[in-house]
Amino acid sequence: MKEKLLELHKNSYVPISNFPVSACVVTKDGREFFGVNVEDASTRAGTCAERTAIFNAITAGVKKGDFQEIHVMVSSGNIGMPCFVCRQMISELFDKKCNVYCYDTYGRVEVHTVEELCPYPFGEDDLK
């Protein structure tokens, strides 16, 4: 997976930050959906790699609960974590025991569960 994510970095559109991020979500049936971050001059209209990968999966018919894991690689010497907007999306669609693999471009990885990254999620039940 590390090699796929590193190659995918080349597709990021990051003219402002020059900080490529790539992601892959894997479904329980083994399908993989990829995404990169895309930004623009306003910096607010872009999207993160994690959500791009999730949206690609949803577009292909993947449903809540079908996700198995997500992999995220940042272009940095540090291992990056999903932002809180992405964590919200992950916590809504992935089971709390699913793994979140976070890489740097050197291949180091940390693995956390959704529950560890989102210990107090806001979800559907909070809207009732």
C-alpha positions in Angstrom: 0.0 0.0 0.0 2.9 2.4 0.8 4.1 2.3 -2.8 0.6 3.0 -4.2 0.1 6.0 -1.9 3.5 7.4 -2.7 2.8 7.1 -6.5 -0.6 8.7 -6.0 1.1 11.8 -4.4 1.9 12.9 -7.9 -1.8 13.5 -8.6 -2.4 15.9 -5.7 -3.2 19.4 -6.7 -1.5 21.6 -4.1 -0.3 24.9 -5.7 -0.6 26.7 -2.4 0.6 24.4 0.3 2.8 22.1 -1.7 1.8 19.4 0.8 0.5 16.3 -1.1 -1.7 13.8 0.7 -2.9 10.5 -0.7 -5.4 8.1 0.7 -7.0 4.7 0.0 -10.1 3.2 1.6 -10.5 -0.6 1.5 -13.9 -2.2 1.7 -14.7 -5.4 3.4 -14.9 -7.2 0.0 -11.3 -6.0 -0.8 -12.1 -3.1 -3.2 -9.8 -0.1 -3.1 -10.7 3.5 -3.7 -8.1 6.2 -3.9 -8.0 10.0 -3.4 -5.7 12.9 -3.2 -6.0 16.4 -1.8 -7.1 19.1 -4.1 -6.8 22.8 -3.1 -7.5 26.2 -4.6 -6.5 29.8 -4.0 -9.3 30.3 -1.4 -8.1 27.2 0.5 -11.7 26.5 1.7 -13.1 25.0 -1.5 -10.6 22.2 -1.8 -10.9 18.7 -0.2 -8.7 16.3 1.6 -7.4 13.0 0.2 -9.3 11.0 2.8 -12.7 12.4 1.9 -11.9 12.2 -1.8 -11.3 8.4 -1.4 -14.4 8.0 0.7 -16.5 10.0 -1.8 -15.1 7.8 -4.7 -16.2 4.7 -2.8 -19.7 6.1 -2.0 -20.0 7.1 -5.7 -19.3 3.5 -6.7 -22.0 2.2 -4.4 -20.2 1.5 -1.1 -22.4 1.9 1.9 -21.9 2.8 5.5 -20.5 -0.3 7.3 -18.9 -1.6 4.1 -15.5 0.0 4.9 -12.7 -2.1 6.3 -9.8 0.4 6.7 -8.3 3.6 5.5 -4.7 4.4 4.6 -3.4 8.0 4.6 0.1 9.3 3.6 1.4 12.8 4.0 4.3 14.4 2.2 6.4 15.1 5.3 9.0 13.7 7.6 6.2 13.3 10.1 3.4 10.8 10.2 0.2 12.7 9.5 -3.2 12.1 10.9 -6.6 12.9 9.3 -7.9 16.3 10.0 -11.0 16.6 12.1 -13.4 17.1 9.2 -12.1 13.8 7.8 -12.3 12.2 11.2 -16.0 13.2 11.3 -16.6 11.5 7.9 -14.6 8.4 8.9 -16.4 8.1 12.3 -19.8 8.2 10.5 -19.1 5.6 7.8 -16.5 3.2 9.4 -17.1 0.8 12.3 -15.3 2.1 15.4 -12.9 -0.9 15.4 -11.7 -0.3 11.8 -8.0 0.6 11.4 -6.7 3.9 10.2 -3.1 3.5 8.8 -1.1 6.7 8.8 2.1 6.9 6.9 4.9 9.3 6.1 6.7 9.2 2.8 9.6 7.2 4.3 7.3 4.3 4.9 6.9 4.6 8.6 3.3 3.8 9.7 1.1 4.2 12.8 -2.1 2.3 13.2 -5.0 3.5 15.2 -8.7 2.5 15.4 -11.4 4.9 14.4 -12.5 4.8 18.1 -9.0 6.0 19.1 -9.0 8.9 16.7 -12.6 9.8 17.4 -13.3 9.0 21.0 -16.4 11.2 21.3 -18.0 11.1 17.9 -20.9 13.2 16.8 -23.3 11.1 14.7 -26.9 10.4 13.7 -28.1 9.7 17.2 -27.0 13.2 18.2 -29.4 14.7 15.6 -32.5 13.1 17.2 
